[in-house]
Amino acid sequence: MKIRKELWFGFSLMAAILTVTVIFMPWGNMQNGHIGLLMLSLVVVAIMLGFPTAFTLMGMGVFFAWLAYRSGNPDLAVRQTLDLMVQRAYSVMSNDVLISIPLFVFMGYLVERANLIAKLFRALELALARLPGALAVATLVTCAIFATATGIVGAVVTLMGLLALPAMLRSGYDVRLSAGVITAGGCLGILIPPSVLLIVYGATAGVSVVQLYAGAFFPGIMLASLYIGYVIIVAKWKPHLAPPLPMEERHIDLPPANEKIRDAISHRVLPGLVGALKGSRNLGISSGTIVKQGFIALLPALTLVIFLGFALHMATKPVVKVETAGLMEMGGGVAEESAEAAPGGLDEPKEEGLAEPKEDDADGLKEPPAEGVQEPPAEGLKEPPAEGVQEPPAAKELAGAERVAPTAKIAEKPAAATVSPAPSAGDTAPGSAGGTTPEAAERLPIPTWYWILFGVSVASAIGFYAIFTFVRLEVFKMLLGSFFPLALMILAVLGSIVFGFATPTEAAAIGSAGGFILAAAYRQLNFTVVKESVFLTAKTSAMVCWLFVGSSIFSAAFALLGGQDLVEKWVLSLNMTPLQFMLLSQFIIFILGWPLEWTEIIVIFMPIFIPLLPHFGVDPLFFGLLVALNLQTAFLSPPVAMAAFYLKGVSPPHVTLNQIFAGMMPFMAIQVFALALLYIFPEIGMWLPGVLYGN
């Protein structure tokens, strides 16, 4: 029987793991920590053999937890193991963050069934037709947008394999380049928010999912931009690998009204529509049709006007300054200045203690017991001057009430420093405490940067409408019906999370509602679609939840056996610098991505790495961004390159698995380069969380 190359690779890797375990394990002096490492290697081999990950983790965890408890108290080992199972399962099920997973997955399946991806790909293909490698670039942009909306790698790769791969092969694209573009683009969904991977990492590492989403936004855009840049360079350098889009593929049928205006007046939209309105009987076209086309054509200009107006409002927004000139710190300036101005005020107590007050005023204060706290001299206590602190009008009516003398004489203050009565609800008088100054009510002058933005925007708009033909109007309509609804839903979900309007769970519910609306708007919402989406969502959510339960039990058993302590002592004994530790950890994760999927890496190995981060001063948020970027390779690296198998399942027979693997290699190198960029320039991922949340 002939064994395929990928199977040889897998068996060789398993043999290497078992060989290292057999050679370096101290069989004559086995301790609990060594048993924990043995459990770790056995779990990796069992998963590579094809056993279900969740139940492998759970079974290994229960068995080795029983061994750990048995070494302490054999009589209670079974009960303690069962208690551990219940406690770990309950702690996972009570984690509120995990509620967002089924909601995001449900949103993805609904959007997938709305048939938006075909329209989106065609619109982007026509919009980017003049760009080198236009089909590949359109594929990457479509994958990035659709992967962001769904987060389901298998769905994106499969659908793009059905749509984009035949189109690229018909246009003469290289098989390897086409396969690499589809598989790499489809994997962007595990990095760009809303990503299930980030939710799983956040729940495992105890990091805020909101901050992870904010941090992963720019690294995801950076990686997609690197992919697009690579494709454009290859298409420019070797045009035979990515030929230009044939002219017959660029043809667009115009509506009869627009075609008539183009032929009779102008091929540009605005002059043509204006000329049609002025012509005799509108060229036989109804005014309503012309106005409708004009409104669609002016939508970019209206959007630009709204954006510039909002920018002007924010740039000239007045700064409200609270007047605090009359407010004094407790025990502060008023008493000090009055003491300087009026010698009869309070003085520092003498060293020998507090003296008795003088009895100049018979009606004044009486002498307290000698051993108590003494009152200050009576002649220093006077009513404050009229310019000072004023009584409220209502208090003047209580003339017959007994008044308590102030504790200090408040000297006359300058007008700017006097404390006025508290302003009423509508009081904005300048100079009153808590009020605003006249300058605060005026808008700020328009800054220079706004005029630069205004000039660039107006010039761009003029250039846009100068080349805005009726053909491009049809492309814009296609984008309006496919790209913009999806973009609005994504922005609503991500914006509500990043700007703090909603938690990830609430935003996921908004996204699910948006998926319903999109499916209904495109007339794809029916009982069959909802049933399939609910079934697939339940299947995926159950898999993730069982993974969490299994990994929680496994991590507990690993810690009970002392495996975590053994790993920490070994790593700390190496005396590595933070850079060396980061290189070692990311290299291990990169290698683990070849035989394992990202779920196993997150739930098994992150609990081992996370406790080591404080020693090296590494932020768990930044480490999570590096891991998410690194785990892109888990879907592209053989033998467990799931993206390759997804694509192979829908590709033509002449496309081999080896060609797909070869096409993915350059994109894996780009991922490693992006990982290095993120480590060298951490602000790519940490700037946005720092601006939004101040950490």
ABEGO torsion letter per residue (X at the ends): XBBBAAAAAAAAAAAAAAAAAAAABBAABBBAAAAAAAAAAAAAAAAAAGBBAAAAAAAAAAAAAAAAAAAABAAAAAAAAAAAAAAAAAAAAABAAAAAAAAAAAAAAAAAAAGAAAAAAAAAAAAAAABBGAAAAAAAAAAAAAAAAAGBAAAAAAAAAAAAAAAAAAAGBBAAAAAAAAAAAAAAAAABOBBAAAAAAAAAAGBBAAAAAAAAAAAAAAAAAAAAAAAAAAAAABAAABBBBBAAAABBBBBAAAAAAAAAABABAAAAAAAAAABBGGGGBBAAAAAAAAAAAAAAAAAAAAAAAAAAAAAABBBBBBBAAABBBBGBAAAAAAAAABAABBBBBBAAEBBBBBBABAABBBBBBAABBBBBBAAABBBBBAABBBBBAAAAABAABBBBBBABBBBBBBAAABBBBBBBAABABBGBBGBBBAAAABBBBBBAAAAAAAAAAAAAAAAAAAABBAAAAAAAAAAAAAAAAAAAAAAAAAAAAAAGABBAAAAAAAAAAAAAAAAAAAGABBAAAAAAAAAAAAAAAAAAAAAAAAAAAAAAAAAAAGAAAAAAAAAAAAGBBAAAAAAAAAAAAAAAAAABBAAAAAAAAAAAAAAAAAAAGBBAAAAAAAAAAAAAAAAABOABBAAAAAAAAABBAABBAAAAAAAAAAAAAAAAAAAAAAAABAAAAAAAAAAAAGX
